[in-house]
C-alpha cells in the first residue's frame, strides 16, 4: 500500500525522521472477542508516546514511525480497530447484536 496522507506529499519527506523498524510488537486483548496489533519503536528508555491512527480506515503506516524523534521518544503505534474491514483486528470489528 502506498501511503497517501500528508506526510507523503511533495516537500514533506525532508521534515520526517529517518526510517526505523519496531523492536517489539504483539496483540492486546480489547475484550473477550477482539485483539489489536501494536508495535513499539524508538528509544526503549525514552518518553512514552502513543500514536493513534487518524480515523476509520486510517490505521498506522510504517512512515508514521518517522513523525517523532526516535532518540527521545518510545513510540507505541496502534492498528486500525474501528471499522469492519480492520485487517489488524482479530476477528474483524463486529458489534454483537
N, C-alpha and C positions, 0 to 999 in steps of 0.2 A: 504494500500500500504506500503510495506517495503522500507524505504529509501536505496538507493544503492550508493549514492555519497561518496566522500572521507571522509566525516565526520563520516560515519558509518563503516569505515574499522577498523579492529582489532587494538587496541592500541590508537586510536584517541579519544575514548569516555572520557578518563580522562582529555583531554585538553578542553572539552566543559564546558560551564557554566551550572548550574542546569536547569532543565526543568522549563518553565514558560508559562503561558497562556496569551493570549492577553486580554487587558482590554477594547479595543474598536475595532470595525470592521464595515465595511459598503461597499458601492459600490460608485464608482465615474464615472461620465459620461465622456467618451472618445471622443464621437462625438454624432451626433443626433441619432445614431443607437445602439452604443455599450456602455456597462458599464463594470467596472472591480472591482473585490473584493480587499479590502485592510484590513490590521489588524495592530494594534499598541500594542506593549508590552514594558516592561522595566519601566524606571523612567519617569513619566509624565513631570517632570521638567528637565530631562536630556538633553544632547546634542543630537539634532535630527540626525538620521541616516536612510537613505533609502536603503533598501536591495532589489535589483532587481535580479530576477532569472537568471540562467546561460545559457539560450538558449532555442531553440524551444523544447517544451515538458517538460522542466525542472520544471517550477513552483516553488513555495516556499513550503517547507515541515515544519511540526512542529519543527523538530530539528534545523532548520535554526535560530530560535529564540535564540538558545544557543551559537551562534558564538560570540556574543558581550556582554560585561558586562552589565547586566540589571540594576545595581545600577548607572551606569554612563550614559548609552545611553537610549534615547527614540527611539525605532526602529519601522519603518514602513515597512512592507513586502507587496510586490505586489503578484499578482497571474499571472498565465500564460496567456499572451494576444496575442501571435503572431503565433499561429497555429490553423488550423481549428477545432481541437478537444478540444480546451481550455474549460475545464468544468467550470471555474470560470468566464468566459466571457459570457455576455448575450447580444444578441444572439451569437452563436458560431462565431468565427472570419470569416468574409467574406469580400471580396473586390468587391464592386459594379462594374458591367461591363456596 
